[in-house]
Amino acid sequence: MAPNVIADFDDPLYTTNEAAAHLGVSSQHLINARSGNGRGPRPTKIASHRGVLYRASDCLVYELDLFLAKMSKNRNAAA
């Protein structure tokens, strides 16, 4: 029996280099960020692909998390 597969064609997958370019960081920085304490965009492993891929939505969530953390830090510093 085949596993259930959900394909979301509106959420493209990025390679490490593409995700890094989208986020404006070096590829090595992206790798270090996700392997550290679970930071960075959530990697997606696909059997037919040798490396990890990153969903565009996960990159967006990561960017939003960074923005909110920065705003919170600025807000606490102003208080």
C-alpha positions in Angstrom: 0.0 0.0 0.0 1.4 3.4 -1.0 1.9 6.1 1.7 -0.4 9.1 1.7 1.4 11.9 -0.1 0.2 15.5 0.0 1.5 17.7 -2.7 1.2 21.4 -2.4 2.1 23.0 -5.7 1.6 26.5 -4.3 4.4 26.0 -1.8 7.6 25.6 -3.8 10.7 23.8 -2.5 14.1 25.5 -2.3 17.5 23.9 -2.2 19.8 25.1 0.5 21.4 27.6 -1.8 18.0 28.9 -3.0 16.7 29.2 0.5 19.8 31.0 1.6 19.5 33.4 -1.3 15.9 34.0 -0.4 16.7 34.7 3.2 19.8 36.8 2.4 22.2 34.5 4.3 25.1 32.3 3.3 24.4 28.6 2.8 26.7 27.7 5.6 24.9 30.1 7.9 21.6 28.4 7.0 23.0 25.0 7.7 24.5 26.1 11.0 21.2 27.8 12.1 19.1 24.7 11.5 21.5 22.2 13.0 22.1 24.3 16.1 19.2 24.5 18.5 16.4 23.8 16.0 16.6 27.3 14.6 16.3 28.2 11.0 13.6 27.1 8.5 12.3 23.6 8.9 14.1 21.2 6.5 12.0 18.9 4.4 13.5 15.5 3.4 12.3 14.0 0.1 13.3 10.4 -0.8 14.0 11.3 -4.4 16.3 14.2 -3.5 19.8 13.7 -2.1 19.8 16.8 0.2 17.3 18.6 2.3 14.9 21.1 0.8 13.0 24.0 2.4 9.4 24.9 1.7 8.9 28.6 0.9 6.3 28.8 3.7 8.8 27.5 6.2 11.3 30.2 5.0 8.6 32.8 5.5 7.8 31.6 9.0 11.5 31.8 9.8 11.7 35.3 8.5 8.6 36.3 10.6 10.1 34.7 13.7 13.3 36.7 13.2 11.3 39.9 12.7 9.2 39.4 15.8 12.2 38.6 17.9 13.9 41.7 16.8 10.8 43.8 17.4 10.4 42.3 20.9 14.0 43.0 21.7 13.7 46.6 20.6 10.5 47.0 22.5 12.1 45.7 25.7 15.1 47.9 25.3 12.9 51.0 24.9 10.9 50.2 28.1 
